[in-house]
């Protein structure tokens, strides 16, 4: 296996390690050698993991390329949001108490280098912290309050900025780590069969209307589950339930991700799971993932400040420019002229290290294939808004949507269904809406959506109540499987 230590600059890791290639972050993000390399493990040692900056994209694209980066995007989000402290306190309370049982101080800062303690005092706790958070270089500050030790802060460190520790110790810890480390596997808790549906009324672009939410509840009750609709203020209620179904528009820097992450850590069945949210809500990740696996897409270019001259020769004009985390046609812009292109790109690059450019493929409608549990669930044609190039048009007077036409699955061209399945299966076994364009015999993936729309009167136009029962039945089966009451 190829081992990459990705850093902002090679001087950030001054000591060579056998079998390790030190790679600048910009090269990892843009050099074709790393885009297509297989059997690779990435240690992300960049200076900053801030959202949509270089270190963030190293882990994001590393996941898309199958490089299993450390830290992964979930760990980065936990660090940035402060969730990592809660994760430590929830998972390692006994281990922390044991480690500091004889400590006379009321505050301890513990440095974790690739799962090792350079001071050799708390080796077991450092290994547990590494297996839990998967962060190569980490500092955790613990405090004793009312006789109880709690984590108060957790931050990633840069290799060259670990105060009081000789770099040779850091390199030795890395070498030890490369001989293999154990992954922590949480056992899901067994609970009664109950389902929480997360929905906050009145949000723009909500994925299910009121009639659909009622149908979900009725279907779950027919299948023997108890259901409660909860809102964004009910996160502390999650332990009451076996499963969580998110029916609010998801994003990473958002309460929906917090709900999903908390539910997953508790061993609940959750749709959509944190992995799916992270992967589907970033168009740069999806582009890299699809390209890596040879799934057809429009001509695509990952745009950064060093390749602006390639946009027009690669994509032509007009072309489509996409903010990585845009949704419901927000952050998706068509550039007709070079002047428009330059202005749009400059604005987008001001907030993200990478943006996505694609060729413009005009069609009368986009296919939407709903996929659940790695099987096709429903199909629709999303027609463009009359006189507009998208299925949603945003204006000063609000949003206008094109017509939704439900289509029987057996009437969908086989190539459309097969391509949608191949794309969705790269994400996981959750609930996805795959958008495709079909031109003649050729079809291309536009995007893969977590948390896809199911509205009464639209997506259920063919299957009616059976659509809701099938979705709820997947929850029921997964709950029972986790409780061990049915065979896998």
C-alpha positions as CSV (number, residue, x, y, z in Angstrom):
1,X,0.0,0.0,0.0
2,X,1.2,3.5,-0.9
3,X,1.4,5.8,2.2
4,X,1.0,9.6,1.6
5,X,1.7,12.3,4.3
6,X,-0.1,15.3,2.8
7,X,1.3,18.6,4.1
8,X,1.0,22.3,3.1
9,X,4.7,22.3,2.3
10,X,7.4,19.5,2.4
11,X,9.3,21.3,5.1
12,X,6.4,20.7,7.4
13,X,7.6,17.1,7.7
14,X,11.4,17.3,7.7
15,X,12.3,13.6,8.6
16,X,12.0,10.9,6.0
17,X,10.0,7.7,6.8
18,X,10.5,4.5,5.1
19,X,7.7,3.8,2.7
20,X,6.1,7.2,3.1
21,X,5.8,9.9,0.3
22,X,5.5,13.5,1.6
23,X,3.1,15.3,-0.8
24,X,2.2,19.0,-0.9
25,X,-1.6,19.5,-0.5
26,X,-1.9,21.4,-3.8
27,X,-0.3,18.5,-5.7
28,X,-2.5,16.0,-4.0
29,X,-5.6,18.0,-5.0
30,X,-4.7,18.7,-8.6
31,X,-2.0,16.2,-9.8
32,X,-3.5,13.4,-11.9
33,X,-1.0,10.9,-10.3
34,X,-2.9,11.1,-7.0
35,X,-6.4,11.5,-8.5
36,X,-6.1,8.0,-10.0
37,X,-3.8,6.1,-7.6
38,X,-5.3,3.0,-6.0
39,X,-4.3,1.1,-2.8
40,X,-3.3,4.4,-1.1
41,X,-3.6,5.6,2.5
42,X,-3.5,9.3,3.2
43,X,-2.5,11.0,6.4
44,X,-3.7,14.6,6.2
45,X,-1.3,16.8,8.1
46,X,-2.3,20.2,6.7
47,X,-2.2,23.3,8.8
48,X,-6.0,23.9,8.7
49,X,-9.0,21.7,8.2
50,X,-11.3,24.7,7.9
51,X,-14.4,24.2,5.8
52,X,-13.7,24.3,2.0
53,X,-10.0,25.1,2.5
54,X,-7.1,23.0,1.4
55,X,-6.9,20.6,4.4
56,X,-10.6,20.0,4.2
57,X,-10.5,19.1,0.5
58,X,-7.5,16.7,1.1
59,X,-9.7,14.6,3.3
60,X,-12.9,15.1,1.2
61,X,-11.2,14.0,-2.1
62,X,-9.2,11.4,-0.3
63,X,-12.5,9.7,0.7
64,X,-13.7,10.0,-2.9
65,X,-10.6,8.3,-4.2
66,X,-10.8,5.5,-1.7
67,X,-7.7,6.6,0.2
68,X,-9.3,6.4,3.6
69,X,-7.8,9.6,4.9
70,X,-7.0,10.4,8.5
71,X,-8.7,12.4,9.7
72,X,-11.8,11.7,7.7
73,X,-14.5,14.3,7.0
74,X,-16.6,13.2,10.0
75,X,-13.6,13.8,12.3
76,X,-12.9,17.2,10.8
77,X,-16.5,18.3,11.2
78,X,-16.5,17.0,14.8
79,X,-13.3,19.1,15.5
80,X,-14.6,22.2,13.8
81,X,-18.0,22.1,15.5
82,X,-16.7,21.2,19.0
83,X,-18.6,17.9,18.8
84,X,-15.3,16.0,19.3
85,X,-15.4,17.0,23.0
86,X,-18.9,15.5,23.5
87,X,-17.8,12.3,21.6
88,X,-14.8,11.9,23.9
89,X,-16.9,12.5,27.1
90,X,-19.6,10.1,25.9
91,X,-17.3,7.3,24.7
92,X,-14.3,7.4,27.0
93,X,-15.5,8.7,30.4
94,X,-14.3,5.5,32.2
95,X,-11.0,5.4,30.4
96,X,-10.3,9.1,31.2
97,X,-11.2,8.7,34.9
98,X,-8.9,5.7,35.1
99,X,-6.0,7.5,33.3
100,X,-6.1,10.5,35.6
101,X,-7.0,8.7,38.9
102,X,-3.8,9.7,40.5
103,X,-3.4,13.1,39.0
104,X,-2.8,16.0,41.4
105,X,-3.4,18.8,38.9
106,X,-6.9,19.9,37.9
107,X,-6.1,20.4,34.3
108,X,-4.1,18.3,31.9
109,X,-3.3,18.9,28.2
110,X,-2.6,15.6,26.4
111,X,-0.8,15.4,23.1
112,X,-1.7,12.5,20.9
113,X,0.8,11.6,18.1
114,X,-0.5,8.9,15.8
115,X,-2.1,7.2,18.8
116,X,1.0,7.5,21.0
117,X,1.9,9.6,24.0
118,X,5.3,11.1,23.5
119,X,5.6,11.5,27.3
120,X,4.8,7.7,27.7
121,X,2.4,8.4,30.6
122,X,-1.0,7.8,29.0
123,X,-0.4,5.4,26.2
124,X,-3.7,3.5,26.5
125,X,-5.8,6.6,26.6
126,X,-3.9,8.1,23.6
127,X,-4.6,5.0,21.6
128,X,-8.3,5.1,22.5
129,X,-8.5,8.8,21.5
130,X,-6.9,8.0,18.1
131,X,-9.1,5.0,17.4
132,X,-12.2,7.2,18.3
133,X,-11.4,10.4,16.4
134,X,-8.8,9.2,13.8
135,X,-6.8,12.4,14.0
136,X,-3.0,11.9,13.5
137,X,-1.9,14.9,15.7
138,X,-4.2,16.0,18.4
139,X,-4.2,18.0,21.6
140,X,-7.0,17.3,24.1
141,X,-7.4,19.4,27.3
142,X,-9.0,17.7,30.3
143,X,-10.2,19.4,33.4
144,X,-11.4,18.0,36.8
145,X,-14.7,19.5,38.0
146,X,-16.5,18.2,41.1
147,X,-14.2,15.2,41.1
148,X,-15.0,14.2,37.5
149,X,-12.6,14.5,34.6
150,X,-14.0,15.9,31.4
151,X,-12.6,16.8,28.0
152,X,-12.9,20.6,27.5
153,X,-11.2,21.1,24.1
154,X,-9.8,19.1,21.2
155,X,-7.8,20.5,18.4
156,X,-5.7,19.1,15.5
157,X,-2.0,20.0,15.5
158,X,0.4,20.7,12.7
159,X,3.5,18.5,12.6
160,X,6.0,21.4,13.0
161,X,4.1,23.1,15.8
162,X,4.0,20.6,18.6
163,X,5.5,22.6,21.5
164,X,7.9,20.7,23.9
165,X,8.1,17.6,21.8
166,X,11.1,16.7,19.7
167,X,10.1,16.0,16.1
168,X,12.0,12.7,16.2
169,X,9.4,11.5,18.7
170,X,6.6,12.5,16.4
171,X,8.3,10.6,13.5
172,X,8.8,7.5,15.7
173,X,5.1,7.6,16.7
174,X,4.1,7.8,13.0
175,X,6.4,4.9,12.2
176,X,4.8,2.8,15.0
177,X,1.3,3.7,13.7
178,X,2.1,2.6,10.2
179,X,2.6,-0.9,11.4
180,X,-1.2,-0.9,11.9
181,X,-3.8,0.4,14.2
182,X,-7.1,-1.0,15.4
183,X,-10.4,0.6,14.5
184,X,-13.0,1.1,17.1
185,X,-16.3,-0.6,16.4
186,X,-19.3,0.6,18.5
187,X,-22.0,-1.9,19.3
188,X,-25.5,-0.6,18.6
189,X,-27.8,-0.4,21.5
190,X,-30.9,-2.5,21.5
191,X,-34.1,-0.5,21.9
192,X,-37.8,-0.7,21.3
193,X,-39.0,-0.2,17.7
194,X,-39.6,3.5,17.5
195,X,-39.0,6.0,14.7
196,X,-38.4,9.8,14.9
197,X,-39.1,11.9,11.8
198,X,-37.1,15.1,11.9
199,X,-39.1,17.9,10.3
200,X,-39.2,21.6,10.8
201,X,-42.3,23.2,9.1
202,X,-42.0,26.2,6.9
203,X,-38.5,25.6,5.5
204,X,-37.7,26.4,1.9
205,X,-37.2,23.3,-0.2
206,X,-38.4,20.9,2.5
207,X,-38.1,17.3,1.1
208,X,-41.6,16.2,2.0
209,X,-44.9,18.1,2.1
210,X,-47.4,17.7,4.9
211,X,-49.5,15.1,3.1
212,X,-46.4,12.9,2.6
213,X,-45.3,13.2,6.2
214,X,-48.8,11.9,7.2
215,X,-48.5,9.0,4.8
216,X,-45.0,8.1,6.3
217,X,-46.6,8.0,9.7
218,X,-49.5,5.9,8.6
219,X,-47.2,3.4,6.8
220,X,-45.0,3.1,9.9
221,X,-47.9,2.4,12.2
222,X,-49.3,-0.2,9.8
223,X,-45.9,-2.0,10.0
224,X,-46.0,-2.0,13.8
225,X,-43.7,1.0,14.6
226,X,-44.4,3.9,16.8
227,X,-43.7,7.3,15.2
228,X,-43.0,10.8,16.5
229,X,-42.3,13.9,14.5
230,X,-39.6,15.9,16.2
231,X,-38.1,19.4,15.4
232,X,-34.6,21.0,15.5
233,X,-34.9,21.7,19.2
234,X,-35.5,18.0,20.1
235,X,-31.9,16.6,19.7
236,X,-31.8,15.5,23.3
237,X,-34.8,13.2,22.6
238,X,-32.9,11.0,20.2
239,X,-32.1,8.3,22.8
240,X,-35.9,7.6,23.0
241,X,-35.9,6.2,19.5
242,X,-34.4,3.3,17.4
243,X,-34.3,5.2,14.2
244,X,-34.2,8.7,12.7
245,X,-35.7,9.7,9.3
246,X,-34.5,13.2,8.3
247,X,-37.1,15.1,6.4
248,X,-35.4,18.5,6.6
249,X,-33.0,19.8,3.9
250,X,-29.6,18.6,5.0
251,X,-26.2,20.2,5.0
252,X,-22.9,19.8,6.8
253,X,-22.8,23.0,8.8
254,X,-26.3,22.5,9.9
255,X,-28.4,21.0,12.7
256,X,-29.5,18.1,10.4
257,X,-25.9,16.8,10.3
258,X,-25.7,17.2,14.1
259,X,-28.9,15.0,14.4
260,X,-27.5,12.4,12.0
261,X,-24.1,12.3,13.6
262,X,-25.6,12.0,17.1
263,X,-28.0,9.3,16.0
264,X,-25.3,7.3,14.3
265,X,-23.0,7.5,17.3
266,X,-25.9,6.1,19.4
267,X,-26.2,3.1,17.2
268,X,-29.5,4.2,15.7
269,X,-30.8,3.4,12.2
270,X,-30.5,6.8,10.5
271,X,-31.4,8.2,7.0
272,X,-29.5,9.9,5.9
273,X,-26.4,8.9,7.7
274,X,-23.6,11.3,8.3
275,X,-21.4,9.7,5.6
276,X,-24.1,10.2,3.0
277,X,-24.7,13.8,4.0
278,X,-21.0,14.6,3.8
279,X,-20.6,12.9,0.4
280,X,-23.7,14.0,-1.3
281,X,-23.7,17.7,-0.2
282,X,-20.3,18.4,-1.8
283,X,-20.3,18.5,-5.6
284,X,-16.5,18.4,-5.7
285,X,-16.4,15.1,-3.8
286,X,-19.1,13.6,-6.1
287,X,-17.2,14.7,-9.3
288,X,-14.0,13.0,-8.0
289,X,-15.9,9.9,-6.9
290,X,-17.7,9.4,-10.2
291,X,-14.6,10.1,-12.3
292,X,-12.5,7.7,-10.2
293,X,-15.0,4.9,-10.8
294,X,-15.7,5.7,-14.5
295,X,-19.3,6.7,-14.1
296,X,-20.4,8.9,-17.0
297,X,-20.8,12.6,-16.2
298,X,-20.8,15.8,-18.3
299,X,-17.3,17.1,-19.1
300,X,-16.1,18.2,-15.7
301,X,-13.2,20.3,-14.4
302,X,-12.2,20.9,-10.8
303,X,-11.4,24.6,-11.0
304,X,-8.8,26.3,-8.8
305,X,-6.7,29.4,-9.1
306,X,-4.0,27.7,-11.2
307,X,-6.1,26.2,-14.0
308,X,-8.4,29.1,-15.0
309,X,-7.1,29.1,-18.5
310,X,-8.4,25.5,-19.0
311,X,-12.0,26.2,-18.4
312,X,-13.1,27.4,-21.8
313,X,-11.0,24.9,-23.8
314,X,-12.3,22.0,-21.6
315,X,-15.9,23.0,-21.2
316,X,-16.7,25.5,-23.8
317,X,-19.3,28.3,-23.5
318,X,-21.9,28.4,-22.1
319,X,-20.8,26.3,-19.2
320,X,-22.1,25.5,-15.7
321,X,-20.3,26.6,-12.5
322,X,-21.2,25.0,-9.2
323,X,-20.5,26.0,-5.6
324,X,-19.4,22.8,-3.8
325,X,-22.3,22.8,-1.3
326,X,-25.1,24.4,-3.3
327,X,-28.6,22.8,-3.2
328,X,-32.0,23.2,-4.9
329,X,-30.3,25.1,-7.8
330,X,-28.7,27.6,-5.4
331,X,-25.0,28.0,-6.2
332,X,-25.4,26.7,-9.7
333,X,-24.8,29.3,-12.4
334,X,-24.6,29.3,-16.2
335,X,-21.8,31.5,-17.7
336,X,-22.7,32.6,-21.2
337,X,-19.6,34.8,-21.9
338,X,-16.0,35.0,-20.9
339,X,-16.8,38.1,-18.9
340,X,-19.5,36.3,-17.0
341,X,-17.3,33.3,-16.5
342,X,-14.4,35.4,-15.0
343,X,-16.7,37.2,-12.6
344,X,-18.5,34.1,-11.4
345,X,-15.4,32.1,-10.9
346,X,-13.7,34.9,-8.9
347,X,-16.7,35.1,-6.6
348,X,-16.9,31.4,-6.0
349,X,-13.2,30.9,-5.4
350,X,-13.3,33.6,-2.8
351,X,-15.1,31.2,-0.5
352,X,-13.9,27.8,-1.6
353,X,-10.5,26.4,-2.6
354,X,-12.1,24.4,-5.4
355,X,-15.3,24.8,-7.4
356,X,-16.9,22.6,-10.1
357,X,-17.2,23.4,-13.8
358,X,-19.3,21.3,-16.2
359,X,-20.3,21.5,-19.8
360,X,-23.8,22.7,-20.5
361,X,-26.1,19.9,-21.7
362,X,-29.6,21.3,-22.5
363,X,-32.5,18.9,-22.1
364,X,-36.3,19.2,-21.6
365,X,-36.1,17.3,-18.3
366,X,-33.8,15.5,-15.9
367,X,-34.4,12.0,-14.7
368,X,-34.7,11.4,-11.0
369,X,-34.2,7.8,-9.9
370,X,-35.0,7.2,-6.2
371,X,-32.8,4.4,-4.7
372,X,-33.1,2.8,-1.3
373,X,-31.2,-0.1,0.1
374,X,-29.4,-0.4,-3.3
375,X,-32.6,-0.9,-5.2
376,X,-34.6,1.4,-7.5
377,X,-37.7,2.7,-5.6
378,X,-39.3,5.3,-7.9
379,X,-38.6,7.3,-11.1
380,X,-39.6,10.8,-12.2
381,X,-39.0,13.2,-15.0
382,X,-38.3,16.7,-13.5
383,X,-39.2,19.1,-16.3
384,X,-37.4,22.4,-16.7
385,X,-39.2,25.6,-15.7
386,X,-40.7,27.0,-19.0
387,X,-38.3,29.5,-20.5
388,X,-35.5,28.5,-18.1
389,X,-32.6,26.0,-18.2
390,X,-33.1,24.5,-14.7
391,X,-35.9,22.6,-12.9
392,X,-36.0,25.4,-10.3
393,X,-35.8,29.1,-11.1
394,X,-35.1,31.5,-8.2
395,X,-36.3,35.1,-8.5
396,X,-37.2,38.1,-6.5
397,X,-40.8,36.8,-6.2
398,X,-39.7,33.3,-5.0
399,X,-38.9,30.0,-6.6
400,X,-40.7,28.4,-9.5
401,X,-40.5,24.7,-10.2
402,X,-41.0,22.7,-13.4
403,X,-43.6,19.9,-13.6
404,X,-42.8,16.6,-12.0
405,X,-43.9,13.5,-13.9
406,X,-43.9,10.1,-12.1
407,X,-42.8,7.3,-14.4
408,X,-43.2,3.5,-13.8
409,X,-39.8,1.9,-13.1
410,X,-40.4,-0.6,-15.9
411,X,-40.8,2.3,-18.4
412,X,-37.4,3.8,-17.5
413,X,-34.6,3.0,-20.1
414,X,-32.4,0.2,-18.7
415,X,-29.3,2.3,-19.1
416,X,-30.7,5.1,-17.0
417,X,-31.6,2.8,-14.1
418,X,-28.2,1.0,-14.3
419,X,-26.2,4.2,-14.3
420,X,-28.2,5.6,-11.4
421,X,-27.7,2.4,-9.4
422,X,-23.9,2.3,-10.1
423,X,-23.6,5.9,-8.9
424,X,-25.7,5.6,-5.8
425,X,-24.0,2.4,-4.7
426,X,-20.7,4.3,-4.4
427,X,-22.3,6.4,-1.6
428,X,-23.8,3.6,0.5
429,X,-27.1,1.8,1.1
430,X,-29.2,4.7,2.2
431,X,-31.9,6.7,0.5
432,X,-30.7,8.7,-2.6
433,X,-32.1,10.6,-5.5
434,X,-29.9,10.3,-8.5
435,X,-30.3,13.0,-11.2
436,X,-29.4,12.1,-14.8
437,X,-29.6,13.7,-18.2
438,X,-30.4,11.5,-21.2
439,X,-29.5,12.5,-24.7
440,X,-30.2,9.8,-27.2
441,X,-28.6,6.5,-26.0
442,X,-26.2,8.3,-23.7
443,X,-26.9,9.3,-20.1
444,X,-24.8,11.2,-17.6
445,X,-25.0,11.7,-13.9
446,X,-25.7,15.3,-12.8
447,X,-25.6,14.7,-9.0
448,X,-26.5,12.3,-6.3
449,X,-28.8,13.7,-3.6
450,X,-29.1,12.5,0.0
451,X,-32.5,13.0,1.6
452,X,-34.4,13.1,-1.8
453,X,-37.8,14.6,-2.2
454,X,-40.9,12.5,-1.6
455,X,-43.9,14.7,-2.0
456,X,-47.5,13.6,-2.1
457,X,-48.7,14.2,-5.6
458,X,-45.3,14.1,-7.2
459,X,-42.8,11.2,-6.6
460,X,-45.7,8.9,-5.4
461,X,-47.6,9.5,-8.6
462,X,-47.2,5.8,-9.7
463,X,-46.7,3.8,-6.6
464,X,-49.0,5.7,-4.3
465,X,-49.1,4.4,-0.7
466,X,-46.8,1.5,-1.6
467,X,-43.9,3.9,-1.9
468,X,-44.3,5.0,1.7
469,X,-44.7,1.5,3.0
470,X,-41.5,0.3,1.2
471,X,-39.5,3.1,2.8
472,X,-40.8,2.5,6.3
473,X,-40.3,-1.3,5.8
474,X,-36.6,-0.7,5.3
475,X,-36.5,1.1,8.6
476,X,-38.4,-1.7,10.3
477,X,-36.1,-4.4,8.9
478,X,-33.0,-2.6,9.8
479,X,-34.2,-2.0,13.4
480,X,-35.0,-5.7,13.8
481,X,-31.7,-6.7,12.3
482,X,-29.8,-4.5,14.8
483,X,-31.8,-5.9,17.6
484,X,-31.0,-9.5,16.4
485,X,-34.6,-10.5,15.9
486,X,-34.3,-11.4,12.2
487,X,-31.5,-13.1,10.3
488,X,-29.2,-10.9,8.2
